Amino acid sequence: MTAPDTSASVVRLDGPWTHRDVAANGARFHIAELGDGPLVLLLHGFPQFWWTWRQQLPLLADAGYRAVAMDLRGVGGSDRTPRGYDPANLALDITGVIRSLGEPDAALVGHDLGGYLAWTAAVMRPKLVRRLAVASMPHPRRWRSAMLADVRQSAASSHVWGFQRPWLPERQLVADGAAAVGRLIRDWSGPRAPEAEAVEVYRRAMCIPSTAHCSIEPYRWMVRSLARPDGFQFNRRMKRPVRVPTLHLHGSLDPVMRTRSAAGSGEYVEAPYRWRLFDGLGHFPHEEDPLAFTTELINWLKDPEPDR
């Protein structure tokens, strides 16, 4: 396994948080942490890294939580391994980090790909997941059916199909200083345009060697496994219901994941399930309106009996 020498200055951005590395599931993971209390583990999506949670970390810490944002395998300051990018293994990365942090469990908060993996972790290791909050991503079985049966969803997620080509997607992602990353973030956001400085941070992080390839690998597995035994096995495994309180957050203007695709995920939850649609927000609700997003999240985390 390899760790990029150039990542530290790009990824370990200054703030009230503390940076460190933890070992889990045979790899090394970079985390940023702040606060004390019950663990809330934040999982980023594509094409981002832990820094997408920069607004949530201090607010969660102020609310009495140990807030930890991790870089997923192959991204940010975490190890780039040659394999291990299937969702089952990536979910074990997450639950391994919970154990490495010395915690009995965590509330998982995942966006986009991080949300897909949060759903998976809650099914695979239910004792380690106290609560589940997912933004901008349906349950994996719901994602699979929408991608295969809904022409509009398939078109909205055209980037996922484009990632199936060898080598070319990686080159396109990093061309011109990862200009494509900036375009994706702007195109996927709602009317509240992302800050130019933030877009520049994500572009620089994507240019760390091997990041583009590792970022794409989970999506390659998700599509190529659709007709393979390992994909069928994973899909069957995900039939097991989520049995922890679940908060499902979505932007009404998300152009990547249609509201209709995400909204049916409650059928896989045998626990209190709360659906929250943010009017006027796109694919990044936690960045587009961080105060509204985090207020909703903290109120739900503190609710001893979250409603169905």
Number of C-alpha atoms within 10 A of each C-alpha: 11 13 19 17 10 13 18 12 11 17 23 19 15 9 12 13 20 14 19 13 15 16 17 18 17 12 19 24 26 24 25 24 22 21 21 14 13 17 25 26 27 29 27 24 23 16 23 23 25 23 22 22 22 18 15 24 28 20 19 24 21 14 17 16 21 20 28 28 27 28 27 31 25 30 32 30 32 26 23 25 17 12 12 19 22 19 23 15 17 21 25 18 24 28 27 18 23 24 16 14 15 9 12 14 21 23 24 29 25 26 27 23 23 28 27 24 32 31 29 24 27 26 21 19 14 17 15 20 25 20 21 26 23 26 27 29 31 28 26 23 18 18 19 17 12 20 22 12 10 14 11 14 21 18 14 16 16 13 14 17 15 13 19 18 10 11 11 12 17 20 13 14 23 21 13 11 15 21 18 17 24 21 12 16 21 19 17 20 24 22 13 14 14 18 11 10 9 14 18 16 18 24 23 17 26 28 19 19 18 18 24 23 22 22 25 20 17 18 21 19 17 18 18 13 17 15 9 11 10 14 17 13 11 18 16 11 15 20 12 14 17 27 20 20 23 30 24 25 26 29 25 21 21 23 18 22 27 23 19 13 21 22 19 14 19 22 12 19 19 15 16 16 23 16 17 16 16 17 13 16 22 29 27 24 29 25 24 21 16 17 15 13 20 19 14 14 20 16 12 19 23 11 10 8 10 16 13 14
